[in-house]
């Protein structure tokens, strides 16, 4: 059996992709294969990838990060790799990242390991690693780690920014939910992983996350109150995040207990009403925005994954 395959998902970020691939090639202990899933890029990515003989290239239509990781992990698993190391194209692994993770595994019997995520400012981004909390008092999907850990720790959740998964885990729980398109596919996957293994965070291993596919805020005011709002042309990003998280909460949290069920219904309702109020007070394109939010919550609750819906909402008359 081959040992380690790195899986990189890319879409229209050629220069970032080059940096990611270069960091993998420079690892002290290099992966045995680098699989790149190109999600229909139109910026010259495919042409550049075809000139890289050491890469395994998979071209497909844009199925988002979720669809890309589904394809890449499936390919690596079917080729018989023992460990599958996943990341976005905006990741740059420190040259000892893989070696450090492998060293951490020698003293821990787990099926998943991940490095610490470092942001563009060089600070630990705690949002990418954490633990699930299903307490009835305040159920949440996960609580971020403390950024000051000095020794390796066990957690429930690690994002697809550098998570490495053993083939036995994939055999047991399957592949990521490709219907999610983008956002929270790693949360859902780790909820399944948590049934069979903790995630070991190798705190001396570092992976740098250079960009995020998140909407930037625009400053808006109403009666001298300031609120930073998502630009309308980036609202589609929030649709997928809200829809997918609503589905996750219903599936994994809602039926934990009667008290948790009531708490989750209350929190989801409050969140929807709060979002709607903010749209009315601060935003442009109010009708379209309300339609976005209503459909995101409804589709998540009903388990409908129509990934073209945001495009149709944008096309509505003003």
N, C-alpha and C positions, 0 to 999 in steps of 0.2 A: 504493500500500500504506500502511495506517495504521502508525504508528510503535510506540507502547508501550502495552501493556495490563498493568495490575496485576491479579493473581489472588489473592483472599483466601478462605481456607477457614475456615468458622466452625461451631461447635456449642455452643450454650447458654452463650455468654459475651458477652452483649449489651453490657455496659458496656465490656469490653475491645475489642469490635468497633468501637464508636463511636469510641474513641480511635485505633484503627488507621485507620479511614476518614478521620477528621479529619486525621491526619498526611499521608495521601495527597492530600487536597484542598489542603493548605497547601504542597505542594512548590513550590520556586522554578520548576522545570520540571516541570509536572504530567503524569502519564500521560494518554494520549488516551482511555483507558477504564479503568473499575474494575469488574472482574467478581467478584461475590461468590457463592461456592458455599455454600449453607446446607444442612448435613447433617442436616436433620430436627429443628432446634432446637424446643424447647417452652417457651422462656422469654420469648416476645414478640419474638424476633429477626425472624421472618418479617414480622410486622406492621410493625415499624420499617423494615425494608428496603423494603417496598412503598411507603413514603412518601418514598423517596429517589429522585427522578426521574433523577439523574445516574448511577445505578448500573445495571449489568446483573446481574439476579438470576437465579440458577439454584437451584431447590429440588429436593432429592432426599432419599431415605432416608439414614440414617446409614451411610455406607460408609467411615468413618474418614478420617484425613488423606490416606492414599494414594488412596482413591477420590475424595476431593474435589479433589485436585490433578490427578488423571487427567481429571476432568470439566472443570475450569477451564482447564487447559492445552489440552485438545482444543478447547474452545470458542474460545479466543483464537487458536489456530493456524488453525482453520477460517475465522475471520473475517478472516484475513490480516494480523494484527499482526506486525511485524518482530521486536520484542523482547517477551518475556513475563516479568514480574517477579512472583515468587511469594512468599507469606508466610502465616503463621498469623494468626488474629485477635488474638493477644496481642503483636503487633509494632507498634512506633511508630517510624516513620522520621524521622530528623532532616530539617528542612525543605530542606536542600541535599543530601540523600542521593542522589536520582536525578540531579541535576545533576552531582554529583561523580563518580558512576560513569560518566556519559556523557563527562565530560572525560577520565577515565582511559582510556576506550576509544579516544580519538583517537590515542593513541600505541601501541596494542597491537592486534594482529590476532588476536583471540580470539572465540569464540562464546558465552562465558559470563563474567559479571562479578558480583561480590557485594560488599556492604559489610562492614565489621567489625561483629560482634555484641557488644552491650553488655548486661550483665545488670542486675538491679534495683538493685544496689549501685553501678552506674556503672563496673564493671570489664569489660575485654575478656574475653569468653567464648571461649576458644581451641578449645573442643570442636567448634565449628560450622564450622571451616575446617581443612584439613590435606592431607596427601599419603598416597597408598597405599604400602604396604611389603609386597612379596611375597618378601622374602628367605627362603631355606630355614631360616636359623638361628632366626628368630623372626617368622614371618609374621603380619602384623596387617592389618586392613582400612585403617586410616589413622592417621597420627600428627598430633596437633593442631599448629597453627602456634605460633610464638613470639609472645607478646603485645606485644613491643617493636619491631615492624617500623615503620620510619619511611618507607619507600617502598613503592609498590605491588609485590605479589608474585604469582607464578604458583603455583597449587596444583592438586591433583587433585580435591579434594572441598570442596563447600560445601553446608550443609544448606539446606532449603527455607525458612529464615529469611532472606529477602531475596535469594535467588539470581535472577539475570536471565539468560534463555536466548534465544539467537537462533533464529528460525524455521528457519534452515538446519540447525541441530543437531537440532531436533525432527523435521524431515523425514528426517534421517539415522538417528536412533536410536529414534524412536518416543516413546511416552508412559510416564509412571511405571507401575510394576506395581501396579495397583489391588488385587490379591489380598492384598497385605501388610496392609491395613487401617490399622494405625499402626506407626510405628517402622521406621527403616532403609530406608524407601522412597527417601529422598534419597541414601543411601549407594549403593544398587543403581543408581540413575539416574546418579549421577556416575561409577560404574564404566563405564557405557556411554559417557558423555560423554567420559571420559578417552581413549577411543580416537581421538577426532577433535579435541579441543581441551583446553587447560588452562583453568582457571578463574582469572580475574584478580581478586585481592582489592584493591579500592580502599580503601586503609587510612585515608583521610580521610573516607570515607563511613561513616555510623553508622546502625545500626538497633537499637533497644532491644527486648529480649525480656523481657517482664514476667512471664510465667509459663511453667512447663514441665509437660507432661503426663507427669510421672514420679512414681513412688511415693515417699512420704516414709518415713523410717526410724523404727522403734520400738525403743527400747533394751531388749535382752534380755541376760540373764546366765546362764552355766553354769560352775560351779566357779570363780566370781570372774572369769571371762573375759567381756568385753562384746562384743556384736555388735549392729549396727543392722539390723533386719529389716523386710521389706516387710509392712505390714498385710495380712491375708488379703483384705479387701474391695478391695484395690488390686492383687492378684496377677495379675489378668488383663492388666494393662499389661505385666508382665514376660513373660507367655506370648508375646505377639506379638513382643516384642523378641528373645527367645531363638530363637523359631522362624525369624524372618526372617533373623537373623544366621547361624544354622546353614545355611540355604539358600544365603546369599550366599557363605559360606566354602567350601561344597562346590562351587558353580558356578565361582567366580572364583579360588580359591586352591588347592583340593585337587589339581587336575590340572596345576599349574605344573611340578612335577617329582616324581620318586619320593621324594626327601628331604623335600620340602614336604608330600607326601601323608602320609608317616609322622608328620611333626611335627604336622600338623593333626589327625590321628586321636588322637594322644597328648594334644594340648591340649584337644580336645573331650571326650575321656573323662575327663581330669583335672578339667575344669570341671564335668561332670555329677556326678562322685563327690564333689567338694568341695561342690557345692550340696546334694546329698543328705545328706551328713554334717551340714552346718549346719542343715538342716531337722530332722533327728532330735534334735540337741542343743538347739536354741533355740526352735523354733516350735510354735504351736498348729496344729490341723487337719493333722497330719503326713501322713495318708494322702492327703488332697486336694492338699496342696502337692507331695508326691512325684509324684502323678498329673499335676499341672500341668507339672512339670519334665520328666518322662518324655515326655509328649505333645509338648511344645514342641520338644525335641531330635529326637524321632522324626519329627514332621510336617515339620520343616525339612529333615531328611535325605532324606525321601521326596518332598518337594515337594508336600505336601498342605496346602491352604489352606482349612481348614474354620473359618471365623471365628466360628461359633457354639459351637465346642468348649469354650471357657472357661465359657460359661453352663451347659453340661451337666455339667461337672466340679463347679461350685459346687453343682449340684442333687443331687450324689451324697449318699448317706446318710453321716452322720458315722461 
